Amino acid sequence: MEIHFTAKQIKITPAIRQYVEDKLERTQKYFDSIVWAQVFLSVEKRSHNAEFVLHAPGQTFRALATASDLYSAVDLAGDKMNAQIKKFKEKLKNKHKIPTGEAVASFLASGPRFDFIDQVMPLLTPEQAVRNLDSSERPFFLYQDKDSHQIHVAYRTDGEHYRIVRPIKKSGVAGK
């Protein structure tokens, strides 16, 4: 991680630089894709300010702290930065979390009910599928196409008109 330092009314000594770098290195254990950081250190009357701005792909973190001495301000800013990054990581983790068995059970208890139908997938032509649709009481007929060996759905639109639903790849349309 590249770190840019800016100081106002204070000289950045090697000891201060090393202390800040150590604080910022700790943030990488929580979020390893940090590209670069900006550090602003300043003194105004009796207060020391430390501001950290971390840049990661698609995300920027900022922490500002004020204390009576510079090292305390750096510590506070580092702690704030770590808390922000932990919170961000938790949000990411919870966003992509797979529901547990209890969550699925509660959803199914409150959500719609499903009846599952097990059906043999016969190898048929579209014409044969339409004949089977006419002889069944269901509004659609699921079958495996004889030529492509893909699953298709045949259904009646109105009167004597039928439609066949064929799977396609995202990039194109089948039959074109």
C-alpha positions in Angstrom: 0.0 0.0 0.0 1.3 3.4 -1.0 1.0 6.1 1.7 1.0 9.9 1.0 1.8 12.2 3.9 0.7 15.8 4.3 1.6 17.9 7.3 0.4 21.3 8.5 2.5 23.2 11.1 4.3 20.0 12.0 7.4 18.2 10.8 7.0 14.5 10.0 9.8 12.7 11.6 10.9 9.1 10.7 9.4 8.0 14.0 6.0 9.5 13.3 6.1 8.2 9.7 6.8 4.6 11.0 4.1 4.8 13.7 1.5 5.9 11.2 2.6 3.2 8.7 2.3 0.5 11.4 -1.2 1.7 12.2 -2.3 1.6 8.6 -0.7 -1.8 8.0 -3.0 -3.2 10.7 -6.0 -2.2 8.6 -4.9 -4.5 5.8 -5.6 -7.6 8.0 -9.3 -6.7 7.7 -9.3 -5.4 4.1 -6.4 -6.4 1.9 -7.4 -4.6 -1.3 -6.4 -1.1 -0.1 -4.6 0.6 -3.0 -3.2 3.7 -1.3 -3.7 6.0 1.7 -3.5 9.7 2.4 -2.5 10.9 5.9 -3.1 14.5 7.0 -1.4 15.5 10.2 -1.8 19.0 11.7 -1.5 21.0 14.9 -3.9 23.8 15.8 -3.3 25.6 19.1 -3.3 22.7 21.6 -5.0 20.0 19.5 -3.3 17.5 17.2 -5.3 16.2 14.3 -4.9 13.0 12.3 -6.9 12.2 9.3 -6.6 8.9 7.3 -8.2 8.4 3.9 -7.9 4.9 2.5 -8.7 4.2 -1.2 -9.8 0.7 -2.3 -11.5 -0.3 -5.5 -15.0 1.1 -5.4 -14.7 2.3 -1.7 -13.1 5.1 0.2 -12.8 5.1 4.0 -12.1 8.3 6.1 -11.3 8.7 9.8 -10.6 12.0 11.6 -9.4 12.2 15.2 -8.3 15.0 17.5 -6.3 14.6 20.7 -3.9 16.5 23.0 -0.8 14.8 21.4 -0.1 13.5 17.9 0.4 9.8 18.8 -3.0 9.7 20.6 -4.7 11.3 17.5 -3.0 8.7 15.3 -4.2 5.9 17.6 -7.8 7.3 17.6 -7.9 7.7 13.8 -6.5 4.2 13.4 -9.1 2.7 15.7 -11.9 4.5 13.9 -10.5 3.3 10.5 -10.4 -0.3 11.8 -14.0 0.0 13.1 -15.2 1.3 9.7 -13.5 -1.4 7.8 -14.7 -4.2 10.1 -18.3 -2.8 9.7 -17.9 -2.7 5.9 -16.6 -6.3 5.9 -19.5 -7.5 8.0 -22.0 -5.9 5.7 -20.3 -7.7 2.7 -20.3 -10.9 4.6 -24.0 -10.6 5.6 -25.0 -9.6 2.1 -23.6 -12.8 0.6 -24.6 -15.1 3.5 -26.4 -18.2 2.6 -29.6 -18.6 4.6 -29.5 -21.2 7.4 -32.0 -24.0 7.8 -34.0 -22.0 10.3 -34.2 -18.9 8.0 -35.4 -21.1 5.1 -37.9 -22.9 7.3 -39.4 -19.6 8.6 -39.6 -18.2 5.0 -41.4 -21.3 3.8 -43.7 -21.1 6.8 -44.7 -17.6 5.9 -44.2 -17.7 2.2 -46.2 -19.4 -0.6 -46.7 -23.2 -0.6 -45.4 -25.3 -3.5 -46.5 -28.6 -4.7 -43.9 -30.6 -6.6 -44.8 -32.8 -9.6 -42.4 -35.5 -10.6 -42.6 -36.1 -14.4 -40.7 -38.3 -16.8 -39.1 -36.3 -19.5 -40.1 -38.0 -22.8 -38.1 -37.4 -26.0 -40.6 -35.7 -28.3 -41.0 -33.4 -31.2 -43.0 -30.2 -30.7 -46.0 -31.7 -32.5 -46.0 -34.7 -30.2 -45.7 -32.4 -27.2 -48.8 -30.4 -28.3 -50.8 -33.7 -28.8 -49.8 -34.7 -25.2 -50.8 -31.2 -24.0 -54.2 -31.6 -25.5 -54.8 -35.0 -23.9 -53.7 -33.8 -20.4 -55.5 -31.5 -18.0 -52.5 -29.3 -17.3 -52.0 -25.8 -18.7 -48.5 -26.7 -20.0 -46.4 -29.7 -21.0 -42.8 -30.2 -20.1 -40.7 -32.4 -22.5 -37.2 -33.1 -23.8 -36.8 -32.0 -27.4 -35.9 -34.9 -29.7 -33.4 -32.9 -31.8 -31.6 -30.7 -29.2 -32.1 -32.9 -26.1 -33.0 -29.7 -24.1 -36.0 -29.2 -21.8 -38.9 -27.3 -23.5 -42.3 -26.2 -22.3 -45.4 -26.3 -24.6 -48.5 -24.3 -23.7 -51.7 -23.1 -25.3 -52.2 -19.3 -25.7 -55.8 -19.3 -27.0 -57.9 -21.6 -29.1 -55.6 -23.4 -31.6 -52.4 -21.4 -30.9 -49.5 -22.9 -29.0 -46.1 -21.7 -27.8 -42.9 -23.6 -27.1 -40.5 -22.2 -24.6 -36.9 -23.1 -25.4 -33.8 -22.3 -23.3 -31.3 -20.0 -24.8 -27.9 -18.7 -23.9 -27.8 -15.1 -22.6 -25.8 -13.8 -25.6 -28.3 -14.9 -28.3 -31.8 -16.1 -29.2 -32.4 -19.7 -30.4 -33.7 -20.0 -33.9 -32.2 -16.8 -35.2 
